[in-house]
Every structure is written in C-alpha cells, then in structure tokens.
Amino acid sequence: MTELPFHVDREIVICATRATVFRYFTDSERFAAWWGAGSRIDPRPGGEICIRYPGDAVARGTVVEIVAGERIVFTYGYERAGAPIAPGGSRVTITLGDVAGGTRVHLRHDVHDAAIADGHVDGWRYQMALFGNVVATEQHAGAPARIDAYLAAWSETDPTARRAALAACCADDVVYRDRYGYATGVDDLVGHIGAAQRHLPARLERTGAPRLSLGLAVVDWQARRGDGDPTATGTSVIELAPDGRIARVTGVWS
C-alpha cells in the first residue's frame, strides 16, 4: 500500500451495548444491513470484505486486524477502473469504547490524497448515521413492549406493585419531567405517579406505535377514565439506556 498521509475522522455514540455494535462487523447479514444487499465480511485477518452500493458500485478490501469488541482494521477501495481508490488502496480503522449513553464508534479512513479525504466526508457522515440507527433498532427491538409496561405502571394503584413494574422497565436513576412534576429515580417516580393518580384517576395508554430512532422514542398517549372519552392527551419523548431500559421521559401535554 502507498503512503496514506491524509484521513477522514468521524465519531458517533450509539445507544447500544458494545457487544451489539461489534456484531455488525462479524456477521455478514448484519454487515449488509448498513451497507447494502449482497455485502459481506469474513471477520478474520486476511478475510475479504465486499461492499455493494445501490446501483452497481462495489468496494473491496481485506481485514488487517480484528480485536473482539474493540477494533477492526481493513483495507478499502473501489472495483471499477479509474476510481479514486483502487481495491485495497486505503485503510479504515474502527475503534469502539464505552461511554455514557452507549458505545463510542470512532472511524479513521486513511487515504493518499487530500481531495479524496474531502470527498469521502459526506459519505461517511451518512454511512455512520445509518449504521447507528440500524444497530440501535436491533438493540431496542423490545422498546414498544417496555413502553407499554411503563404506561401501565401509571395505572397501578398499589405502590409496591407500581415500584416493581417501574423497576422492570426503567433504569434505577430514571428521570421523569413534565410541567407538573420532576422525579429522579424509581422511588421518586413511584411517588409522583401516586400523586398524579389523586388528581387524574385515569388509565394511561398509548395511541399508535412509538416512533423510534437512534435510541429515542416518541409516544403519543391518552388518559382515559373507564370507557369514556380521553380526559387528557399528550406526547412523551423517551430516551432509552444502552441496555434497553427507559432512562429519561419528557412529557408534553396537548
């Protein structure tokens, strides 16, 4: 490989565990989920990487180094004649690390020309965002059920049962806030819900499917007494923890 004095640096934080993130570099089906149908990876030193873009563009490379859960290095270049990078003509290094909120993914793409580096910034910005969303979608596949359990806890009148329900779906240091209350931690939220029930004794239920993206969920809900019309409606923005539990809820009343 020729000298590679220029590079692209990109970094994102994915709301997922490091184990989930790394699977997308060791499993061809997952690898293809963020590159394109037919892409594949042989996750061994010397193993081939094939990336198939929409249309007929193909990039190929070889795994140089792989450290489980931490790092992968591979060469990268395009198959077509006259492409700015020949097959294997550049090097991509991806490093994972634990941070608050999930897994930090740092990408460095070493190339031989400054213009090529500049020309790949937009592509990596897009590809890394797509990667983050694909990984987070898998990590939080159980979010709708967990959100339903959380909403059901708002109708639980027994404090002990309410606490058990919240502990099963929320992080220990969960934060809840809306214009009527600010609670920190499961025990504080148990008390806040009890107070809310005295002022608005109603069943809380979502209306429609949660909208999920990158570890965030937006949920529309209504409070209903018996079988009558809703007495209140609103929307909650729910931040999920890397392990899938609910970390933070911001309620917006309609």
C-alpha positions in Angstrom: 0.0 0.0 0.0 1.2 3.5 -0.8 1.7 6.2 1.8 -1.6 7.4 3.3 -0.9 10.9 4.8 -4.5 12.2 4.7 -7.5 10.9 6.6 -11.2 11.3 7.4 -12.2 11.2 11.1 -15.8 10.6 12.2 -17.2 9.7 15.6 -20.7 8.8 16.8 -22.2 7.5 20.0 -24.7 4.6 19.5 -27.3 3.9 22.2 -26.4 0.2 22.3 -24.0 -2.1 24.1 -20.6 -2.7 22.7 -21.4 -6.4 22.1 -24.4 -5.4 19.9 -22.3 -2.9 17.9 -19.4 -5.2 17.2 -21.7 -7.9 15.8 -22.2 -5.7 12.8 -18.5 -6.3 11.9 -18.6 -10.1 12.4 -21.9 -11.2 10.8 -22.4 -10.7 7.1 -26.2 -10.3 7.4 -25.8 -7.5 9.9 -22.9 -6.0 7.9 -25.1 -5.9 4.8 -27.9 -4.2 6.8 -25.9 -1.0 6.9 -24.1 -1.3 3.6 -26.4 -2.9 1.1 -27.8 -6.2 0.0 -25.0 -8.6 -1.0 -22.3 -7.0 1.1 -20.3 -9.5 3.2 -17.4 -9.7 5.6 -15.1 -12.6 6.6 -14.1 -11.4 10.1 -10.6 -12.9 10.2 -7.2 -11.4 9.5 -6.9 -11.7 5.7 -10.6 -12.2 5.3 -12.4 -10.5 2.4 -14.7 -7.5 2.7 -17.1 -6.8 -0.2 -19.4 -3.8 -0.1 -22.2 -3.4 -2.7 -23.6 0.0 -3.0 -27.0 0.8 -4.6 -26.6 0.5 -8.4 -23.6 -1.5 -9.5 -20.7 0.2 -7.4 -18.6 -2.3 -5.5 -15.9 -1.8 -3.0 -13.5 -4.5 -1.8 -10.9 -4.8 0.9 -9.2 -7.2 3.4 -9.4 -7.4 7.1 -6.0 -6.4 8.5 -6.7 -6.7 12.2 -9.7 -7.5 14.4 -9.9 -7.4 18.2 -13.2 -8.7 19.5 -15.4 -6.0 20.9 -12.8 -3.3 20.4 -11.3 -2.7 17.0 -11.3 -3.7 13.3 -8.9 -2.5 10.6 -9.5 -3.2 6.9 -8.3 -2.0 3.5 -10.9 -0.4 1.2 -11.2 0.6 -2.4 -13.4 0.5 -5.5 -13.6 -2.2 -8.1 -14.3 0.0 -11.2 -11.5 1.2 -13.4 -10.5 4.8 -12.8 -12.0 5.0 -9.3 -10.2 7.4 -6.9 -9.2 4.5 -4.6 -8.1 1.1 -6.1 -9.2 -2.1 -4.3 -7.2 -2.2 -1.0 -5.8 1.3 -1.7 -6.9 2.9 1.6 -7.2 1.8 5.2 -10.2 2.1 7.6 -9.8 1.8 11.3 -12.9 1.5 13.6 -12.5 1.6 17.3 -15.2 1.0 20.0 -15.3 2.3 23.5 -17.8 2.5 26.4 -19.2 6.0 27.2 -22.2 7.3 29.0 -25.2 6.7 26.7 -23.8 3.7 24.9 -20.8 2.9 22.6 -18.5 5.4 21.1 -17.6 4.4 17.5 -14.5 6.2 16.1 -13.7 5.8 12.4 -10.5 6.9 10.7 -10.2 6.5 6.9 -6.6 6.9 5.7 -6.1 7.8 2.1 -3.4 9.1 -0.2 -4.8 12.4 -1.4 -6.4 15.4 0.4 -9.2 15.7 -2.2 -10.1 12.1 -1.7 -10.4 12.6 2.0 -12.6 15.7 1.5 -14.7 13.7 -1.0 -15.5 11.0 1.5 -16.6 13.2 4.4 -20.3 13.3 3.2 -20.4 9.6 2.5 -19.0 8.6 5.9 -21.4 11.1 7.7 -24.3 9.3 6.0 -23.0 5.8 6.5 -22.2 6.3 10.2 -25.7 7.7 10.8 -27.2 4.7 9.0 -25.0 2.4 11.0 -26.0 3.9 14.3 -29.7 3.7 13.5 -29.5 0.0 12.3 -27.7 -1.0 15.5 -30.0 0.9 17.8 -33.0 -0.6 16.1 -31.8 -4.1 16.9 -30.8 -3.1 20.5 -34.2 -1.6 21.2 -36.5 -4.1 19.4 -38.3 -4.6 22.7 -39.0 -0.9 23.2 -42.7 -1.0 22.4 -43.4 -3.7 25.0 -41.2 -1.9 27.6 -43.1 1.4 26.9 -46.4 -0.3 27.3 -45.3 -1.7 30.7 -44.2 1.8 31.7 -47.5 3.3 30.8 -49.4 0.5 32.6 -47.5 1.4 35.7 -49.2 4.8 35.7 -52.5 2.9 36.3 -51.2 0.7 39.1 -52.6 1.9 42.4 -50.6 -0.3 44.7 -47.2 1.4 45.4 -45.3 -1.8 45.9 -46.6 -3.3 42.6 -46.0 0.0 40.9 -42.4 0.1 42.0 -41.8 -3.5 40.8 -43.4 -2.6 37.4 -41.2 0.5 37.0 -38.0 -1.3 38.2 -38.6 -3.9 35.4 -38.7 -1.3 32.6 -36.8 1.8 33.9 -33.2 2.5 34.8 -32.6 2.9 38.5 -31.8 6.6 38.0 -34.7 7.3 35.5 -35.6 10.9 35.2 -39.2 12.0 34.6 -40.3 15.6 33.9 -43.3 17.4 32.6 -45.0 20.7 33.5 -46.5 19.2 36.7 -43.6 17.3 38.1 -39.9 16.4 38.1 -38.9 13.0 39.5 -35.5 11.4 39.7 -35.1 7.7 40.4 -37.6 4.9 40.5 -38.8 5.6 44.1 -39.4 9.2 43.4 -41.3 8.3 40.2 -43.5 5.9 42.2 -44.4 8.8 44.5 -45.1 11.2 41.6 -47.4 8.7 39.9 -49.3 8.2 43.1 -49.8 12.0 43.4 -50.9 12.2 39.8 -53.5 9.5 40.3 -55.2 11.5 43.0 -55.6 14.5 40.6 -56.2 12.5 37.5 -57.5 9.0 38.2 -57.4 7.5 34.7 -55.8 4.8 32.6 -52.8 5.9 30.6 -52.4 4.2 27.2 -50.5 5.0 24.0 -52.2 5.9 20.8 -50.4 4.5 17.8 -47.0 2.9 17.5 -43.9 4.5 19.1 -41.7 6.3 16.6 -38.1 5.1 17.2 -34.8 6.5 16.1 -31.3 6.2 17.5 -32.4 5.2 21.0 -35.2 7.8 21.2 -38.9 7.0 21.2 -41.7 9.5 20.6 -45.0 8.2 22.1 -48.5 9.7 21.8 -50.8 8.9 24.8 -54.1 9.5 26.3 -55.6 9.3 29.8 -59.0 7.7 29.8 -61.5 7.2 32.7 -63.3 3.9 32.1 -64.7 3.6 28.6 -65.3 7.4 28.2 -63.6 9.9 26.1 -59.9 10.8 26.9 -59.6 13.4 29.7 -56.1 14.3 28.7 -53.7 13.7 25.8 -50.1 14.3 25.2 -46.7 13.1 23.8 -43.7 11.7 25.6 -40.1 11.8 24.4 -38.4 8.7 25.9 -34.6 8.3 26.0 -33.6 4.7 26.2 -30.5 3.4 28.0 -28.0 1.2 26.1 -29.4 -1.9 27.7 -32.9 -1.0 26.5 -34.4 0.3 29.7 -36.1 3.7 29.9 -33.6 6.3 31.1 -35.4 9.6 30.7 -39.0 10.7 29.9 -40.2 14.2 29.0 -43.9 14.6 28.9 -45.6 17.3 26.7 -49.3 17.8 27.4 -51.6 18.7 24.5 
